[in-house]
């Protein structure tokens, strides 16, 4: 039983590490928003750079933009169409995002910190009018997305 739990934990961690960098922190386009198929697929995903090792570890899904545009294309071919897709994005003014594995997680943490701080509710004032830190840890979001007084 313990072996099954360990395998499930390792597999879950691997899946999270494989899928999170491609989508988390990227724009969300509402279903009702009128936009082209290409724009919807390209701006909501990012590719992960890193060479053959990244290709191997992520099974080719580090070419997430190409995967979204050509979902039935065999994964080994996604790398082959990357140049064509990148050129198309430049020609049609679509933002083609490519980040390293580490940079993608840095952006995810920044995004989660920003939305978390923006959703905090200020606690009631303490006696004498002094503000109490919120139950969620306090902090205000600055215009640059950083958090003032983070815990």
N, CA and C atoms as a LAMMPS dump frame, in Angstrom:
ITEM: TIMESTEP
0
ITEM: NUMBER OF ATOMS
453
ITEM: BOX BOUNDS ff ff ff
-5.0000000000000000e+02 5.0000000000000000e+02
-5.0000000000000000e+02 5.0000000000000000e+02
-5.0000000000000000e+02 5.0000000000000000e+02
ITEM: ATOMS id mol type element x y z
1 1 1 N 0.817 -1.191 0
2 1 2 C 0 0 0
3 1 3 C 0.858 1.251 0
4 2 1 N 1.902 1.277 0.849
5 2 2 C 2.788 2.449 0.92
6 2 3 C 3.492 2.668 -0.414
7 3 1 N 3.855 1.579 -1.087
8 3 2 C 4.5 1.681 -2.406
9 3 3 C 3.586 2.321 -3.432
10 4 1 N 2.298 1.96 -3.391
11 4 2 C 1.332 2.558 -4.315
12 4 3 C 1.18 4.046 -4.04
13 5 1 N 1.151 4.429 -2.793
14 5 2 C 1.026 5.854 -2.43
15 5 3 C 2.24 6.63 -2.897
16 6 1 N 3.426 6.049 -2.723
17 6 2 C 4.648 6.714 -3.171
18 6 3 C 4.653 6.886 -4.677
19 7 1 N 4.261 5.831 -5.409
20 7 2 C 4.214 5.913 -6.87
21 7 3 C 3.2 6.954 -7.32
22 8 1 N 2.042 6.993 -6.668
23 8 2 C 1.017 7.976 -7.017
24 8 3 C 1.523 9.395 -6.748
25 9 1 N 2.233 9.584 -5.646
26 9 2 C 2.776 10.893 -5.308
27 9 3 C 3.821 11.336 -6.34
28 10 1 N 4.731 10.443 -6.691
29 10 2 C 5.773 10.759 -7.67
30 10 3 C 5.137 11.058 -9.025
31 11 1 N 4.172 10.253 -9.436
32 11 2 C 3.508 10.46 -10.728
33 11 3 C 2.753 11.79 -10.729
34 12 1 N 2.071 12.105 -9.638
35 12 2 C 1.335 13.362 -9.544
36 12 3 C 2.276 14.556 -9.604
37 13 1 N 3.394 14.459 -8.909
38 13 2 C 4.389 15.527 -8.94
39 13 3 C 4.935 15.701 -10.356
40 14 1 N 5.227 14.587 -11.024
41 14 2 C 5.719 14.638 -12.406
42 14 3 C 4.689 15.299 -13.326
43 15 1 N 3.419 14.936 -13.183
44 15 2 C 2.385 15.545 -14.021
45 15 3 C 2.267 17.047 -13.764
46 16 1 N 2.313 17.433 -12.504
47 16 2 C 2.242 18.855 -12.17
48 16 3 C 3.409 19.632 -12.746
49 17 1 N 4.605 19.065 -12.638
50 17 2 C 5.792 19.717 -13.181
51 17 3 C 5.737 19.751 -14.705
52 18 1 N 5.093 18.776 -15.308
53 18 2 C 4.994 18.722 -16.767
54 18 3 C 3.972 19.71 -17.322
55 19 1 N 2.847 19.879 -16.648
56 19 2 C 1.762 20.691 -17.199
57 19 3 C 1.742 22.134 -16.71
58 20 1 N 2.142 22.382 -15.482
59 20 2 C 2.047 23.74 -14.922
60 20 3 C 2.811 24.788 -15.718
61 21 1 N 4.046 24.528 -16.16
62 21 2 C 4.784 25.612 -16.807
63 21 3 C 4.181 26.075 -18.127
64 22 1 N 3.373 25.271 -18.758
65 22 2 C 2.828 25.62 -20.069
66 22 3 C 1.63 26.553 -20.022
67 23 1 N 0.876 26.569 -18.932
68 23 2 C -0.382 27.321 -18.897
69 23 3 C -0.555 28.257 -17.716
70 24 1 N -0.033 27.909 -16.568
71 24 2 C -0.293 28.708 -15.361
72 24 3 C 0.241 30.123 -15.541
73 25 1 N -0.567 31.09 -15.134
74 25 2 C -0.175 32.483 -15.24
75 25 3 C -0.345 33.08 -16.623
76 26 1 N -0.879 32.317 -17.543
77 26 2 C -1.107 32.825 -18.898
78 26 3 C -2.512 33.424 -18.973
79 27 1 N -2.762 34.281 -19.969
80 27 2 C -4.097 34.876 -20.094
81 27 3 C -5.179 33.818 -20.272
82 28 1 N -6.362 34.138 -19.787
83 28 2 C -7.529 33.278 -19.97
84 28 3 C -8.488 34.024 -20.876
85 29 1 N -8.901 33.382 -21.952
86 29 2 C -9.848 33.995 -22.881
87 29 3 C -11.202 33.353 -22.641
88 30 1 N -12.183 34.162 -22.276
89 30 2 C -13.531 33.655 -22.013
90 30 3 C -14.094 32.984 -23.265
91 31 1 N -14.882 31.953 -23.078
92 31 2 C -15.458 31.198 -24.182
93 31 3 C -16.255 32.091 -25.124
94 32 1 N -16.991 33.039 -24.577
95 32 2 C -17.85 33.905 -25.389
96 32 3 C -17.07 34.971 -26.153
97 33 1 N -15.785 35.152 -25.868
98 33 2 C -14.984 36.169 -26.545
99 33 3 C -14.721 35.76 -27.981
100 34 1 N -15.037 36.68 -28.891
101 34 2 C -14.808 36.415 -30.315
102 34 3 C -13.333 36.624 -30.627
103 35 1 N -12.658 35.556 -30.983
104 35 2 C -11.242 35.618 -31.361
105 35 3 C -10.936 34.437 -32.264
106 36 1 N -9.849 34.525 -32.998
107 36 2 C -9.506 33.445 -33.925
108 36 3 C -8.996 32.22 -33.167
109 37 1 N -9.082 31.079 -33.822
110 37 2 C -8.568 29.835 -33.244
111 37 3 C -7.087 29.99 -32.908
112 38 1 N -6.312 30.535 -33.848
113 38 2 C -4.872 30.668 -33.633
114 38 3 C -4.578 31.562 -32.435
115 39 1 N -5.228 32.708 -32.331
116 39 2 C -4.985 33.616 -31.205
117 39 3 C -5.333 32.941 -29.883
118 40 1 N -6.464 32.249 -29.844
119 40 2 C -6.885 31.568 -28.603
120 40 3 C -5.844 30.534 -28.172
121 41 1 N -5.266 29.824 -29.116
122 41 2 C -4.308 28.768 -28.781
123 41 3 C -2.932 29.328 -28.421
124 42 1 N -2.497 30.362 -29.143
125 42 2 C -1.137 30.869 -28.952
126 42 3 C -1.002 31.698 -27.683
127 43 1 N -1.937 32.603 -27.419
128 43 2 C -1.744 33.513 -26.283
129 43 3 C -2.04 32.864 -24.932
130 44 1 N -2.647 31.7 -24.911
131 44 2 C -2.958 31.043 -23.64
132 44 3 C -1.936 29.971 -23.251
133 45 1 N -0.845 29.87 -24.004
134 45 2 C 0.158 28.841 -23.722
135 45 3 C 1.558 29.428 -23.87
136 46 1 N 2.525 28.73 -23.312
137 46 2 C 3.931 29.098 -23.496
138 46 3 C 4.718 27.816 -23.738
139 47 1 N 5.781 27.936 -24.494
140 47 2 C 6.696 26.825 -24.707
141 47 3 C 7.799 26.868 -23.665
142 48 1 N 8.353 25.712 -23.372
143 48 2 C 9.45 25.597 -22.423
144 48 3 C 10.712 25.209 -23.191
145 49 1 N 11.752 26.016 -23.06
146 49 2 C 13.013 25.733 -23.744
147 49 3 C 13.885 24.851 -22.859
148 50 1 N 14.933 24.3 -23.449
149 50 2 C 15.842 23.507 -22.634
150 50 3 C 16.542 22.384 -23.368
151 51 1 N 16.309 22.239 -24.649
152 51 2 C 17.044 21.232 -25.413
153 51 3 C 16.484 19.83 -25.299
154 52 1 N 17.336 18.873 -25.67
155 52 2 C 16.892 17.489 -25.773
156 52 3 C 16.412 16.916 -24.435
157 53 1 N 17.037 17.316 -23.326
158 53 2 C 16.642 16.779 -22.023
159 53 3 C 15.22 17.219 -21.671
160 54 1 N 14.907 18.475 -21.918
161 54 2 C 13.547 18.973 -21.673
162 54 3 C 12.564 18.281 -22.598
163 55 1 N 12.944 18.122 -23.868
164 55 2 C 12.09 17.389 -24.813
165 55 3 C 11.773 15.992 -24.284
166 56 1 N 12.805 15.314 -23.783
167 56 2 C 12.635 13.954 -23.278
168 56 3 C 11.766 13.93 -22.025
169 57 1 N 12.091 14.788 -21.054
170 57 2 C 11.374 14.763 -19.772
171 57 3 C 9.909 15.192 -19.902
172 58 1 N 9.624 16.12 -20.799
173 58 2 C 8.24 16.587 -20.963
174 58 3 C 7.534 15.901 -22.13
175 59 1 N 8.195 14.955 -22.746
176 59 2 C 7.561 14.168 -23.794
177 59 3 C 7.15 14.965 -25.02
178 60 1 N 7.819 16.072 -25.27
179 60 2 C 7.471 16.897 -26.422
180 60 3 C 6.392 17.925 -26.136
181 61 1 N 5.783 17.853 -24.96
182 61 2 C 4.729 18.814 -24.629
183 61 3 C 5.287 20.157 -24.185
184 62 1 N 6.61 20.297 -24.206
185 62 2 C 7.193 21.609 -23.979
186 62 3 C 6.963 22.503 -25.2
187 63 1 N 6.526 21.927 -26.319
188 63 2 C 6.103 22.677 -27.504
189 63 3 C 4.584 22.836 -27.432
190 64 1 N 4.125 23.474 -26.376
191 64 2 C 2.708 23.541 -26.079
192 64 3 C 1.925 24.371 -27.096
193 65 1 N 2.505 25.438 -27.602
194 65 2 C 1.821 26.255 -28.609
195 65 3 C 1.559 25.421 -29.851
196 66 1 N 2.578 24.725 -30.318
197 66 2 C 2.407 23.876 -31.506
198 66 3 C 1.418 22.751 -31.222
199 67 1 N 1.468 22.203 -30.016
200 67 2 C 0.517 21.146 -29.628
201 67 3 C -0.918 21.653 -29.67
202 68 1 N -1.15 22.891 -29.223
203 68 2 C -2.496 23.451 -29.255
204 68 3 C -2.968 23.693 -30.682
205 69 1 N -2.071 24.147 -31.536
206 69 2 C -2.458 24.412 -32.921
207 69 3 C -2.658 23.126 -33.723
208 70 1 N -1.884 22.1 -33.413
209 70 2 C -1.94 20.822 -34.13
210 70 3 C -2.067 19.678 -33.123
211 71 1 N -3.226 19.546 -32.464
212 71 2 C -3.348 18.569 -31.371
213 71 3 C -3.158 17.109 -31.778
214 72 1 N -3.389 16.775 -33.026
215 72 2 C -3.239 15.367 -33.431
216 72 3 C -1.863 15.081 -34.029
217 73 1 N -1.005 16.087 -34.118
218 73 2 C 0.338 15.88 -34.666
219 73 3 C 1.174 15.056 -33.684
220 74 1 N 1.881 14.051 -34.178
221 74 2 C 2.764 13.281 -33.287
222 74 3 C 3.773 14.21 -32.607
223 75 1 N 3.992 14.004 -31.328
224 75 2 C 4.841 14.903 -30.54
225 75 3 C 6.242 15.106 -31.106
226 76 1 N 6.895 14.078 -31.655
227 76 2 C 8.233 14.333 -32.206
228 76 3 C 8.235 15.369 -33.339
229 77 1 N 7.097 15.562 -33.994
230 77 2 C 7.032 16.514 -35.104
231 77 3 C 6.767 17.946 -34.643
232 78 1 N 6.37 18.135 -33.393
233 78 2 C 6.077 19.483 -32.911
234 78 3 C 7.311 20.376 -33.004
235 79 1 N 8.469 19.838 -32.679
236 79 2 C 9.723 20.596 -32.771
237 79 3 C 9.982 21.024 -34.213
238 80 1 N 9.615 20.168 -35.154
239 80 2 C 9.877 20.437 -36.579
240 80 3 C 9.044 21.597 -37.122
241 81 1 N 7.854 21.819 -36.579
242 81 2 C 7.005 22.916 -37.082
243 81 3 C 7.172 24.199 -36.274
244 82 1 N 8.011 24.167 -35.252
245 82 2 C 8.174 25.326 -34.381
246 82 3 C 8.579 26.577 -35.155
247 83 1 N 9.523 26.476 -36.064
248 83 2 C 9.962 27.633 -36.843
249 83 3 C 8.838 28.218 -37.677
250 84 1 N 8.041 27.363 -38.299
251 84 2 C 6.897 27.834 -39.099
252 84 3 C 5.876 28.558 -38.225
253 85 1 N 5.599 27.982 -37.068
254 85 2 C 4.624 28.591 -36.153
255 85 3 C 5.151 29.924 -35.639
256 86 1 N 6.414 29.976 -35.266
257 86 2 C 7.01 31.229 -34.773
258 86 3 C 6.935 32.311 -35.85
259 87 1 N 7.268 31.97 -37.104
260 87 2 C 7.184 32.927 -38.215
261 87 3 C 5.747 33.396 -38.431
262 88 1 N 4.792 32.472 -38.346
263 88 2 C 3.378 32.828 -38.489
264 88 3 C 2.963 33.808 -37.391
265 89 1 N 3.409 33.553 -36.167
266 89 2 C 3.056 34.432 -35.047
267 89 3 C 3.622 35.833 -35.244
268 90 1 N 4.838 35.931 -35.717
269 90 2 C 5.429 37.246 -35.991
270 90 3 C 4.636 37.958 -37.081
271 91 1 N 4.298 37.24 -38.151
272 91 2 C 3.581 37.839 -39.293
273 91 3 C 2.171 38.268 -38.924
274 92 1 N 1.552 37.61 -37.946
275 92 2 C 0.164 37.923 -37.585
276 92 3 C 0.05 38.632 -36.243
277 93 1 N 1.178 39.097 -35.719
278 93 2 C 1.223 39.867 -34.468
279 93 3 C 0.646 39.085 -33.279
280 94 1 N 1.006 37.801 -33.184
281 94 2 C 0.637 36.98 -32.028
282 94 3 C 1.856 36.84 -31.137
283 95 1 N 1.673 36.966 -29.852
284 95 2 C 2.776 36.88 -28.894
285 95 3 C 3.157 35.412 -28.691
286 96 1 N 4.309 35.017 -29.222
287 96 2 C 4.822 33.657 -29.094
288 96 3 C 5.725 33.622 -27.87
289 97 1 N 5.311 32.921 -26.818
290 97 2 C 6.036 32.908 -25.543
291 97 3 C 6.868 31.646 -25.403
292 98 1 N 8.137 31.839 -25.124
293 98 2 C 9.079 30.747 -24.846
294 98 3 C 9.877 31.132 -23.618
295 99 1 N 9.922 30.262 -22.647
296 99 2 C 10.652 30.535 -21.406
297 99 3 C 11.419 29.283 -20.997
298 100 1 N 12.444 29.486 -20.194
299 100 2 C 13.127 28.34 -19.604
300 100 3 C 12.197 27.742 -18.541
301 101 1 N 12.502 26.544 -18.127
302 101 2 C 11.717 25.866 -17.1
303 101 3 C 11.684 26.701 -15.82
304 102 1 N 12.846 27.185 -15.401
305 102 2 C 12.942 27.979 -14.171
306 102 3 C 12.181 29.294 -14.319
307 103 1 N 12.335 29.975 -15.452
308 103 2 C 11.643 31.25 -15.661
309 103 3 C 10.129 31.052 -15.68
310 104 1 N 9.662 29.946 -16.251
311 104 2 C 8.21 29.712 -16.277
312 104 3 C 7.672 29.573 -14.851
313 105 1 N 8.395 28.874 -13.978
314 105 2 C 7.94 28.744 -12.592
315 105 3 C 8.062 30.065 -11.831
316 106 1 N 9.07 30.886 -12.166
317 106 2 C 9.166 32.208 -11.557
318 106 3 C 7.93 33.042 -11.921
319 107 1 N 7.51 32.979 -13.177
320 107 2 C 6.321 33.713 -13.609
321 107 3 C 5.061 33.173 -12.933
322 108 1 N 4.99 31.87 -12.756
323 108 2 C 3.828 31.268 -12.089
324 108 3 C 3.744 31.762 -10.646
325 109 1 N 4.855 31.73 -9.932
326 109 2 C 4.865 32.185 -8.535
327 109 3 C 4.491 33.662 -8.463
328 110 1 N 5.019 34.476 -9.364
329 110 2 C 4.676 35.904 -9.393
330 110 3 C 3.175 36.077 -9.627
331 111 1 N 2.622 35.336 -10.578
332 111 2 C 1.195 35.435 -10.882
333 111 3 C 0.347 35.007 -9.678
334 112 1 N 0.697 33.895 -9.051
335 112 2 C -0.064 33.425 -7.892
336 112 3 C 0.024 34.415 -6.739
337 113 1 N 1.19 34.994 -6.555
338 113 2 C 1.357 35.996 -5.504
339 113 3 C 0.487 37.216 -5.793
340 114 1 N 0.451 37.643 -7.043
341 114 2 C -0.339 38.808 -7.441
342 114 3 C -1.837 38.557 -7.235
343 115 1 N -2.354 37.439 -7.752
344 115 2 C -3.788 37.192 -7.608
345 115 3 C -4.152 36.887 -6.166
346 116 1 N -3.25 36.257 -5.43
347 116 2 C -3.515 35.998 -4.016
348 116 3 C -3.583 37.273 -3.211
349 117 1 N -2.644 38.185 -3.459
350 117 2 C -2.633 39.453 -2.731
351 117 3 C -3.837 40.3 -3.104
352 118 1 N -4.224 40.278 -4.361
353 118 2 C -5.359 41.08 -4.81
354 118 3 C -6.677 40.575 -4.232
355 119 1 N -6.728 39.31 -3.851
356 119 2 C -7.98 38.746 -3.355
357 119 3 C -8.103 38.795 -1.832
358 120 1 N -7.061 39.254 -1.148
359 120 2 C -7.121 39.319 0.315
360 120 3 C -8.113 40.384 0.767
361 121 1 N -8.753 40.101 1.865
362 121 2 C -9.698 41.042 2.452
363 121 3 C -9.047 41.647 3.684
364 122 1 N -9.097 42.966 3.779
365 122 2 C -8.507 43.643 4.932
366 122 3 C -9.348 43.34 6.165
367 123 1 N -8.682 42.992 7.253
368 123 2 C -9.365 42.696 8.516
369 123 3 C -9.899 43.999 9.118
370 124 1 N -10.849 43.898 10.039
371 124 2 C -11.375 45.111 10.688
372 124 3 C -10.272 45.855 11.43
373 125 1 N -10.501 47.131 11.67
374 125 2 C -9.522 47.954 12.375
375 125 3 C -9.422 47.535 13.84
376 126 1 N -8.228 47.602 14.342
377 126 2 C -7.982 47.326 15.761
378 126 3 C -8.453 48.537 16.568
379 127 1 N -8.607 48.369 17.869
380 127 2 C -8.981 49.521 18.696
381 127 3 C -7.996 50.672 18.477
382 128 1 N -8.497 51.861 18.349
383 128 2 C -7.66 53.031 18.111
384 128 3 C -7.458 53.318 16.639
385 129 1 N -8.057 52.515 15.758
386 129 2 C -8.001 52.784 14.324
387 129 3 C -6.82 52.197 13.588
388 130 1 N -5.936 51.46 14.258
389 130 2 C -4.797 50.858 13.571
390 130 3 C -5.268 49.655 12.764
391 131 1 N -4.761 49.539 11.569
392 131 2 C -5.158 48.421 10.72
393 131 3 C -4.517 47.135 11.207
394 132 1 N -5.278 46.082 11.232
395 132 2 C -4.755 44.758 11.553
396 132 3 C -4.354 44.095 10.249
397 133 1 N -3.364 43.234 10.271
398 133 2 C -3.068 42.467 9.057
399 133 3 C -4.224 41.518 8.777
400 134 1 N -4.451 41.246 7.506
401 134 2 C -5.554 40.349 7.162
402 134 3 C -5.234 38.941 7.623
403 135 1 N -6.268 38.142 7.719
404 135 2 C -6.101 36.753 8.137
405 135 3 C -5.262 35.98 7.13
406 136 1 N -5.261 36.438 5.879
407 136 2 C -4.518 35.737 4.833
408 136 3 C -3.049 36.139 4.799
409 137 1 N -2.632 37.051 5.648
410 137 2 C -1.223 37.381 5.695
411 137 3 C -0.91 38.829 5.414
412 138 1 N -1.875 39.624 5.04
413 138 2 C -1.657 41.053 4.836
414 138 3 C -0.925 41.347 3.555
415 139 1 N -0.66 42.629 3.359
416 139 2 C 0.063 43.063 2.176
417 139 3 C -0.849 43.703 1.163
418 140 1 N -0.317 44.712 0.503
419 140 2 C -1.039 45.405 -0.548
420 140 3 C -0.306 45.187 -1.85
421 141 1 N -1.044 45.159 -2.963
422 141 2 C -0.431 44.97 -4.265
423 141 3 C -0.045 46.332 -4.818
424 142 1 N 1.213 46.481 -5.205
425 142 2 C 1.689 47.696 -5.838
426 142 3 C 1.376 47.637 -7.332
427 143 1 N 1.435 48.761 -8.033
428 143 2 C 1.165 48.756 -9.484
429 143 3 C 2.065 47.834 -10.278
430 144 1 N 3.308 47.607 -9.804
431 144 2 C 4.211 46.715 -10.533
432 144 3 C 3.958 45.24 -10.242
433 145 1 N 2.951 44.938 -9.399
434 145 2 C 2.592 43.552 -9.095
435 145 3 C 3.271 43.01 -7.859
436 146 1 N 4.245 43.744 -7.298
437 146 2 C 4.895 43.268 -6.071
438 146 3 C 3.959 43.508 -4.89
439 147 1 N 4.245 42.849 -3.802
440 147 2 C 3.388 42.938 -2.623
441 147 3 C 4.123 43.707 -1.54
442 148 1 N 3.47 44.725 -1.009
443 148 2 C 4.025 45.523 0.091
444 148 3 C 3.648 44.828 1.391
445 149 1 N 4.566 44.719 2.31
446 149 2 C 4.371 44.086 3.613
447 149 3 C 3.955 42.613 3.507
448 150 1 N 4.614 41.834 2.629
449 150 2 C 4.223 40.419 2.571
450 150 3 C 4.678 39.704 3.831
451 151 1 N 3.972 38.634 4.144
452 151 2 C 4.333 37.839 5.319
453 151 3 C 5.148 36.66 4.848
